[in-house]
Amino acid sequence: MSDNARLALVTGATGYIGGQVAQELLRRGWRVRLLSRSAEKVRSLPWGDAVVAEGRSAGPGEAEVVEGNASEAADVSRALQDVDVAWYLLHSMGDSENFVAEEVEMAETFASAARDAHVKRIVYLGGLHPDDEPVSELSDHLRSRVEVGRALLDSGVPTAALQTGVVIGDESSSFVMIRHLAERLPGAVAPHWVRNRIQPIAVADVVHYLVGAADLPADVNRTFDVGGPEAIEYADMLDQYARAVGKGRRFMLTAPVTTAGLAAYWIGLGTPISSKLARPLIGSLQHDTVMHERDLDDYIGAPEGGHTSFADAVRAAVKDIDVNRWRRVFLSTSAAVALTAVVGTVASAPDSRWYEKLRKPAFQPPAWVFPVAWTALYADIAAIGSLSIADLGEQKRTREQKAYIAALGVNLALNAGWSVLFFHRKQLTAASVESVLLAASSTDLVRRSAKVSPEKGVVLSPYAGWTAFASVLSTTIRAMNPRR
């Protein structure tokens, strides 16, 4: 069998890194087998046309799918039959109490099956971590990667356990978080861990090392650090990202105490990354993750052209991405909200003699409360509306995005219309009806925001609460003034 006809097994091929590795192996003429729960999902990937029909074996430059679960020994054994090199690229980002044990158990299942199948090499992608800290003191997700690597290294199958930091690529979750924080915030007060040093790496360089590790000598069974040319503080990564894409500098102040949970909540609010996914990403950032050696270069060489700089990796990652989406969405949404505020302010006349003569309930707040409350609420609507519309666009949820924009437009029209009906037209009945419609619309807007992320729904919920209160106030004034 020629080198070009070797059979590879790639796990995690529907994930970002796994998909990149599978594509590169196909380009190099490997026969590629993919272990996946869904062959249909694999075929829907951009390179899915390389997948052969069910029942056919892949030839050079083709892929076949074995449907199965990586936690089931029988499925793994089936997938590893006749495989030369196996890439273990699974990491669930789970948050169960037994997360680490579950990850290690799955790796041990894979290792045992690879040994029984006489696989020549396993290639694994783990995470950089401090050498001077006990593994038990690492975050659960970083610890799981270390212990999974150990399980594979102890398998009896020659294993290359590559350890990397933040991967810079368009669909890398860590990079997506960096990108949106840098694009959406001119600066922030952040936890102390933003000053930890990270050694990012371009996705193309990661793939170079992962694929190249297949040709290591048979007696090599060890970890390898891989990374870009520079170690950077996380806060500086946000600043360097902004400058790489032509935006202004970003500043970052550190807070004495900020929990990982609170930071994850903030990420879920301000970016398309869910707080559930943000927690493990943040956990990995709470340590310095820098390289201690570059030994893999001695075996397979550095990437063509050398190690990619952070700025070049960023520019490659965003070449097909609209990095100005947030600015456009924020400006247009804020303009619409500001126009609503202006119309409402101009139409309102709380100091008019007509309004002063109206009978009002005892629960009506003092006059000064209304401008303060509405100013804060308009800022809330602009922020959450912008974030929700932008996130839906980033996630390509076009239908939901259009529906959200329409719902927001209706809400703002009702918002401005109430002041016109109540103060300018003095139509108490019509204003009462509209106040109820506004409350219902605001509740619907909160619901739509919560579907984008729960945090957005929570932050916008005071608006729904206030408009519900305003509808009660408006209808009560109507009832107390039947002849008006």
C-alpha positions, 0 to 999 in steps of 0.5 A: 500500500502506498503512502498516499493510500493510507487509511486515516480515521478522523473523529470530531470531523463535524467540528472546526479543527476536525473538519480542517484536518479531514480536508487536508488529509483528503487534499493529500490523497489519504483515504479518510474514514470519519466516525460520526453520529450522522452521515447526513451531517457530514455530507452537508459540510462544505467538503461533504461531496468527497464522501462516498455512497453508503457501503462503498470504501473510500479511495485516495482523496475520498471519505467514508462515514462510520455512523456511531458514538465515540463512547461506545466500544463496539462503534469505535472498534468498527471505525478503527478496523484497518486504520493506519493513523487515527486523529482523536479530536473530541472534546465535548465542552460538557459541564456535568459533575463527572465531566473529566471522568467521562472524557477520560473514559471515552479516551480509554475506550478509544485507546483500547480499541486502537491498540487492538486494531494495531493502529500505527499512531494516534494524533491528539489535540490538547491544550497548553498548560503551566508546567509548574502547577499541579494538574489538579489545580487546573480548570476542569476543562484544561485538566480533562485535556491533560488527562485525556492526553495521558490516557492516549499516551499510555495506550501502547499505541505511539501517540503525538499529543499536541498541546496548543493555546487559542486557535485563530480561525473563523469558526474557532470558539475562542477566536469568535469570542475575541473578535466580538469582544474587540469589535463591540467594546471600546474597552472594559473592566475585566477579571485579572486573568485578562493579563495572563499570557496566551500563545495563539496559533493560526488554524492553518499552522495547527493543521500543519502540525496535526497532519504532519504528526502522522509521519513521526517515527514509530518510537515517538510517544510524547507531548508536543507544544505548538503555537504561534511566534508570540505569547500575548496577554489576553487583553492585548489580543483584543487590542491587537485584533482591533488594530489588525482589522483597522479599528481603534485601540482597545483599553482594558482595566482589571477588576480585583474580583470577578468570578468566572460565572459572572464573566461567562454571563457577560460573554453570553450577553455581549457576544454570540458565544453562549455562557455555557460554552464561555465557561470552559473557554474562560477556565482555560484562560485563567492560566498562562498557556505558553509554549515550553519547547518547539521540538515538533519543528525538528521532526516535521518542520515549521509551517511553510513561510514560518509561524504565522503572526497573530495579526496575519492569522487574524486577517486570514480568519476574517477575510470572508467575515463582515467585521463592520456588521456590529457598527452598522447594526448598532448605529441604525438601531440606536438611531431608531430608538433615539427617534422614538425617544425624541417623538415621545419627548416632544409629544409629552406635556406632563406640566400642561394644565390639562394633565394636571387636572386629571385624576391620578391613582396614588401609585403614580410615581413622582414626575422626576421618575419618568425621564430617568426611567425612560432614559435608562430603558431606551439605552437598554432597548438600543443595546439589547436590540443591537446585540440580538440583531447582530447575533442573529446575523452572525449565526445566519438565522436570517428569518429570525433576524427579520422577524426581530427587526419587524417586532422591534419596529412595531414596538418603537411605533407603539412606544412613540404613539402612546405619547402622541395619543395621550398628551397631544391628542388627549385620547385616553381610551385609545392611549389605554388600548395602545399601552396594553398593546405596547406591554404585549409587544415589549413582552414579545421582544423580551421573549425574542431576545431570550431566544438569542441568549437568556442573558439578553432576555433578562437584561431587557425584562425591565422594559417589559415590566415598566410597560406593563406598569405603564399600561396599568397606570394608563388604564387606571387614569382612563377609568378615573377620568370617564368624561375626558 
